[in-house]
Amino acid sequence: MAEQFLTLMADLDEESQKLMSGWYDTLKEAGFTGTQTPGLPYHISLATFPLEKEEEAVTLMQKVAEEFSPVSVHISHVGMFAGGKVLFGAPELNPALAALHEACAKETIQQYPWTPHATILIEEPETVYAALPVLMKSFHPFVGKITRLHLCAFWPTREIAAVELTGGK
C-alpha cells in the first residue's frame, strides 16, 4: 500500500512509555494483541498533512519544538471511539496541550475534530469491548510529559524526523 498522509505526533516521556507498555502487556497476557502500528512510542497525534507537505511539516515541527518546553499531561481516563475499534488512554485537555495542538495544526485542514488520545489497542469492536475490563484492572491515572515531536508517514509507517521540545531552555 502506498503512503497516504503524514502525522505529527507528540511523544510521551520514558516513564509514561513504561506505564502504558504495562497496560498493553496486561492485554497481551490476556490474549489481546490488536492491529495498532508496532514500534511507535505512545503518543498523542497533533496534526495530519498531505504527503506533498513533508518539507513544510518538518520545518513546522522544528519551529514548534523550539517554542515549547515539555508539556505535562494528565492521562486521567480510558476512552473508546465511536464504532468501538480504538481503545485509548486520554489526557485532560489543559492550556499547554491545547496550545501545542494549535501551533501544530493551525495551517492544516483536519478531517475530524481533534480528540487528544494515546492509542492502546485497535481491534474489532467485540475484541475491544472484551479488552476494556482487562485494561481497567491495570489502568491508573498518571501525569506524564510530552517531550518530543515526531513526524511519520502512514501506511506503511515511515519515520521521517523527531525533535525534542526545547523551548524556554
C-alpha contacts under 8 A as a table, 3 or more apart, distances in Angstrom:
res1	aa1	res2	aa2	distance
1	M	155	W	6.47
1	M	156	P	6.79
2	A	155	W	6.40
2	A	156	P	7.07
3	E	51	L	7.69
3	E	153	A	6.36
3	E	154	F	5.23
3	E	155	W	4.83
3	E	156	P	6.14
3	E	157	T	7.87
4	Q	50	P	7.43
4	Q	51	L	6.65
4	Q	153	A	7.30
4	Q	154	F	5.94
4	Q	155	W	6.40
5	F	48	T	6.81
5	F	49	F	5.96
5	F	50	P	5.00
5	F	51	L	5.10
5	F	153	A	5.69
5	F	154	F	5.74
5	F	155	W	7.97
6	L	48	T	5.41
6	L	49	F	4.97
6	L	50	P	6.06
6	L	51	L	5.86
6	L	54	E	7.25
6	L	151	L	6.93
6	L	152	C	5.62
6	L	153	A	4.30
6	L	154	F	6.29
7	T	45	S	6.79
7	T	46	L	7.41
7	T	47	A	5.79
7	T	48	T	4.41
7	T	49	F	6.38
7	T	151	L	5.75
7	T	152	C	5.50
7	T	153	A	6.32
7	T	154	F	7.64
8	L	45	S	6.10
8	L	46	L	5.62
8	L	47	A	5.26
8	L	48	T	6.20
8	L	57	A	7.71
8	L	61	M	7.58
8	L	104	C	7.65
8	L	149	L	6.87
8	L	150	H	5.80
8	L	151	L	4.57
8	L	152	C	6.72
9	M	43	H	6.05
9	M	44	I	5.63
9	M	45	S	4.26
9	M	46	L	5.37
9	M	47	A	7.23
9	M	149	L	5.61
9	M	150	H	5.07
9	M	151	L	6.18
10	A	43	H	5.29
10	A	44	I	5.11
10	A	45	S	6.16
10	A	46	L	6.68
10	A	146	I	5.93
10	A	147	T	7.39
10	A	148	R	5.94
10	A	149	L	4.70
10	A	150	H	6.32
11	D	41	P	6.48
11	D	42	Y	6.17
11	D	43	H	4.29
11	D	44	I	6.59
11	D	146	I	5.50
11	D	147	T	6.21
11	D	148	R	5.41
11	D	149	L	6.00
11	D	150	H	6.74
12	L	16	S	5.99
12	L	17	Q	6.50
12	L	41	P	7.44
12	L	42	Y	6.10
12	L	43	H	5.58
12	L	44	I	7.84
12	L	144	G	6.84
12	L	145	K	5.61
12	L	146	I	4.46
12	L	147	T	6.01
12	L	148	R	7.40
13	D	16	S	5.38
13	D	17	Q	6.27
13	D	144	G	6.65
13	D	145	K	5.46
13	D	146	I	5.92
13	D	147	T	5.66
14	E	17	Q	4.89
14	E	18	K	6.31
15	E	18	K	5.14
15	E	19	L	6.37
15	E	144	G	7.36
16	S	19	L	5.10
16	S	20	M	6.09
16	S	144	G	5.57
16	S	145	K	7.49
17	Q	20	M	5.30
17	Q	21	S	5.87
17	Q	41	P	6.93
17	Q	42	Y	6.17
18	K	21	S	5.06
18	K	22	G	6.19
19	L	22	G	5.14
19	L	23	W	6.66
20	M	23	W	5.00
20	M	24	Y	6.41
20	M	42	Y	7.45
20	M	120	I	7.75
21	S	24	Y	5.00
21	S	25	D	5.99
22	G	25	D	4.91
22	G	26	T	6.26
22	G	138	S	7.86
23	W	26	T	5.22
23	W	27	L	6.58
23	W	120	I	7.96
23	W	135	L	6.29
23	W	138	S	5.99
23	W	139	F	6.47
24	Y	27	L	5.00
24	Y	28	K	6.18
24	Y	120	I	6.57
24	Y	121	L	7.84
24	Y	135	L	7.81
25	D	28	K	4.98
25	D	29	E	6.07
26	T	29	E	5.19
26	T	30	A	6.44
26	T	134	V	7.34
26	T	135	L	6.91
26	T	138	S	7.16
27	L	30	A	5.11
27	L	31	G	6.45
27	L	32	F	5.19
27	L	33	T	7.09
27	L	131	A	6.78
27	L	134	V	6.52
27	L	135	L	6.36
28	K	31	G	4.97
28	K	32	F	4.81
28	K	33	T	5.50
29	E	32	F	7.34
30	A	134	V	7.56
32	F	127	T	7.67
32	F	131	A	6.95
33	T	121	L	7.39
34	G	121	L	5.43
34	G	122	I	5.03
34	G	123	E	4.94
35	T	121	L	7.29
35	T	122	I	5.36
35	T	123	E	5.98
36	Q	119	T	7.85
36	Q	120	I	7.86
36	Q	121	L	6.22
36	Q	122	I	5.23
36	Q	123	E	7.90
37	T	40	L	6.54
37	T	157	T	7.73
42	Y	118	A	6.03
42	Y	119	T	7.17
43	H	117	H	7.72
43	H	118	A	5.36
43	H	119	T	7.69
44	I	116	P	5.98
44	I	117	H	5.41
44	I	118	A	5.18
45	S	116	P	7.03
45	S	117	H	7.42
45	S	118	A	7.83
46	L	100	L	7.99
46	L	101	H	5.34
46	L	104	C	6.44
46	L	105	A	6.70
46	L	114	W	7.79
46	L	116	P	7.72
47	A	101	H	7.40
47	A	104	C	6.20
47	A	105	A	5.10
47	A	108	T	7.23
47	A	110	Q	7.10
48	T	105	A	7.70
48	T	108	T	7.14
48	T	109	I	7.99
48	T	110	Q	6.71
49	F	53	K	6.23
49	F	54	E	7.60
49	F	57	A	7.27
49	F	108	T	6.62
50	P	53	K	5.58
50	P	54	E	7.59
51	L	54	E	5.80
51	L	153	A	7.48
52	E	55	E	7.88
53	K	56	E	5.29
53	K	57	A	6.02
54	E	57	A	5.05
54	E	58	V	6.22
55	E	58	V	5.23
55	E	59	T	6.28
56	E	59	T	5.09
56	E	60	L	6.07
57	A	60	L	5.05
57	A	61	M	6.00
57	A	151	L	7.80
58	V	61	M	5.05
58	V	62	Q	6.24
58	V	151	L	7.28
58	V	161	A	7.16
59	T	62	Q	5.24
59	T	63	K	6.23
60	L	63	K	5.08
60	L	64	V	6.07
60	L	104	C	7.07
61	M	64	V	5.26
61	M	65	A	6.08
61	M	104	C	7.20
61	M	149	L	6.65
61	M	150	H	7.88
61	M	151	L	7.81
61	M	163	V	7.57
62	Q	65	A	5.15
62	Q	66	E	6.36
62	Q	163	V	6.69
63	K	66	E	5.27
63	K	67	E	6.50
64	V	67	E	5.04
64	V	68	F	6.18
64	V	100	L	7.77
64	V	103	A	6.68
64	V	104	C	7.07
64	V	165	L	7.85
65	A	68	F	5.42
65	A	69	S	7.53
65	A	148	R	7.27
65	A	149	L	6.90
65	A	163	V	6.66
65	A	164	E	6.29
65	A	165	L	4.35
65	A	166	T	5.93
65	A	167	G	6.37
66	E	69	S	7.86
66	E	165	L	6.29
66	E	166	T	5.26
66	E	167	G	4.52
66	E	168	G	7.98
67	E	165	L	7.69
67	E	166	T	7.10
67	E	167	G	4.28
67	E	168	G	7.02
68	F	71	V	7.70
68	F	100	L	7.43
68	F	165	L	5.70
68	F	166	T	6.25
68	F	167	G	4.20
68	F	168	G	6.82
69	S	147	T	7.78
69	S	165	L	5.27
69	S	166	T	5.25
69	S	167	G	4.45
69	S	168	G	5.80
69	S	169	K	7.43
70	P	145	K	6.14
70	P	146	I	5.41
70	P	147	T	4.82
70	P	148	R	7.48
70	P	165	L	5.61
70	P	166	T	7.28
70	P	167	G	7.98
71	V	96	A	6.30
71	V	97	L	6.58
71	V	145	K	5.32
71	V	146	I	5.03
71	V	147	T	6.94
72	S	96	A	7.76
72	S	97	L	7.82
72	S	143	V	6.64
72	S	144	G	5.71
72	S	145	K	4.36
72	S	146	I	6.38
73	V	91	P	5.87
73	V	92	E	6.86
73	V	93	L	7.89
73	V	94	N	7.56
73	V	97	L	7.30
73	V	143	V	5.53
73	V	144	G	5.33
73	V	145	K	5.69
73	V	146	I	7.18
74	H	91	P	5.07
74	H	92	E	5.65
74	H	141	P	7.12
74	H	142	F	5.76
74	H	143	V	4.25
74	H	144	G	6.33
75	I	89	G	6.24
75	I	90	A	5.23
75	I	91	P	4.00
75	I	92	E	6.49
75	I	141	P	5.51
75	I	142	F	5.51
75	I	143	V	6.10
75	I	144	G	7.29
76	S	89	G	7.49
76	S	90	A	6.27
76	S	91	P	5.68
76	S	92	E	6.43
76	S	140	H	7.62
76	S	141	P	4.51
76	S	142	F	6.54
77	H	89	G	5.89
77	H	90	A	5.46
77	H	91	P	7.06
77	H	141	P	6.53
78	V	87	L	7.26
78	V	88	F	5.61
78	V	89	G	4.54
78	V	90	A	5.79
79	G	87	L	5.90
79	G	88	F	5.27
79	G	89	G	6.24
79	G	90	A	6.52
80	M	84	G	5.96
80	M	85	K	7.41
80	M	86	V	5.53
80	M	87	L	4.67
80	M	88	F	6.20
81	F	84	G	5.62
81	F	85	K	6.83
81	F	86	V	5.68
81	F	87	L	7.07
82	A	85	K	7.72
83	G	125	P	6.89
84	G	87	L	7.54
84	G	124	E	7.29
84	G	125	P	4.58
84	G	126	E	7.88
84	G	128	V	6.65
84	G	129	Y	7.32
85	K	122	I	5.49
85	K	123	E	5.18
85	K	124	E	5.23
85	K	125	P	4.84
85	K	128	V	6.27
86	V	119	T	6.88
86	V	120	I	7.64
86	V	121	L	5.86
86	V	122	I	4.61
86	V	123	E	6.67
86	V	128	V	7.09
87	L	119	T	6.13
87	L	120	I	5.69
87	L	121	L	5.14
87	L	122	I	6.44
87	L	128	V	6.59
87	L	132	L	7.67
88	F	117	H	6.04
88	F	118	A	5.36
88	F	119	T	4.29
88	F	120	I	4.92
88	F	121	L	6.81
89	G	117	H	5.82
89	G	118	A	5.22
89	G	119	T	6.48
89	G	120	I	6.81
90	A	116	P	6.38
90	A	117	H	4.48
90	A	118	A	6.20
91	P	116	P	6.59
91	P	117	H	6.44
93	L	97	L	6.29
93	L	98	A	6.52
93	L	116	P	7.49
94	N	97	L	5.44
94	N	98	A	6.17
95	P	98	A	5.07
95	P	99	A	6.03
96	A	99	A	5.08
96	A	100	L	6.18
97	L	100	L	5.07
97	L	101	H	6.21
98	A	101	H	5.14
98	A	102	E	6.11
99	A	102	E	5.01
99	A	103	A	6.08
100	L	103	A	5.18
100	L	104	C	6.35
101	H	104	C	5.20
101	H	105	A	5.92
102	E	105	A	5.18
102	E	106	K	5.32
103	A	106	K	5.86
104	C	107	E	7.67
105	A	108	T	5.26
105	A	109	I	7.76
105	A	110	Q	7.83
110	Q	113	P	6.91
110	Q	114	W	7.82
119	T	122	I	7.48
121	L	128	V	7.27
122	I	128	V	7.31
123	E	127	T	6.18
123	E	128	V	5.95
124	E	127	T	5.47
124	E	128	V	6.31
125	P	128	V	5.02
125	P	129	Y	6.01
126	E	129	Y	5.16
126	E	130	A	6.28
127	T	130	A	5.08
127	T	131	A	6.11
128	V	131	A	4.94
128	V	132	L	6.27
129	Y	132	L	5.45
129	Y	133	P	7.88
130	A	133	P	6.66
130	A	134	V	7.48
131	A	134	V	5.22
131	A	135	L	6.16
132	L	135	L	5.15
132	L	136	M	6.20
133	P	136	M	5.03
133	P	137	K	6.61
134	V	137	K	5.49
134	V	138	S	7.46
135	L	138	S	5.65
135	L	139	F	5.96
136	M	139	F	4.91
136	M	140	H	7.92
147	T	164	E	5.90
147	T	165	L	5.54
148	R	162	A	6.82
148	R	163	V	5.46
148	R	164	E	4.03
148	R	165	L	5.02
149	L	162	A	5.57
149	L	163	V	5.42
149	L	164	E	6.35
149	L	165	L	7.02
150	H	159	E	7.87
150	H	160	I	7.74
150	H	161	A	5.86
150	H	162	A	4.20
150	H	163	V	6.56
151	L	159	E	6.37
151	L	160	I	5.51
151	L	161	A	5.36
151	L	162	A	6.26
152	C	157	T	6.59
152	C	158	R	5.44
152	C	159	E	4.42
152	C	160	I	5.26
152	C	161	A	7.24
153	A	156	P	7.44
153	A	157	T	5.62
153	A	158	R	5.00
153	A	159	E	6.50
153	A	160	I	7.15
154	F	157	T	4.58
154	F	158	R	6.46
155	W	158	R	7.75
166	T	169	K	5.85
